[in-house]
Amino acid sequence: MSDSAIEDLPGLGPKSRAMLARAGITTLAQLRRLGSVRAYAQVKAAGENASLNLLWALEGALTDLPWQVVAREHRLSLLLALEDLGETR
């Protein structure tokens, strides 16, 4: 996986990539630095109407897990981390 573009990540479709771009997240390095929770929060702060499915997809892309596994097995820890940032769903 290169550090060039979000397109290199598995599991992120065009709509997700467009939301990330509009939130100023355009490279893998940026996404890795932020992590899934902060990136999701940045997308929401940019006014995007992102559902929690984006959070699951971001975490899955960064950890090489299917988003369904993330939603099932990492849901609570991600939601708690999001809450710690002061984000509301």
Stockholm file with secondary structure:
# STOCKHOLM 1.0

chainA/1-89         MSDSAIEDLPGLGPKSRAMLARAGITTLAQLRRLGSVRAYAQVKAAGENASLNLLWALEGALTDLPWQVVAREHRLSLLLALEDLGETR
#=GR chainA/1-89 SS CCSSCGGGSTTCCHHHHHHHHHTTCCSHHHHHHHHHHHHHHHHHHTTCCCCHHHHHHHHHHHHTCCHHHHHHHTHHHHHHHHHHTTCCC
#=GC SS_cons        CCSSCGGGSTTCCHHHHHHHHHTTCCSHHHHHHHHHHHHHHHHHHTTCCCCHHHHHHHHHHHHTCCHHHHHHHTHHHHHHHHHHTTCCC
//
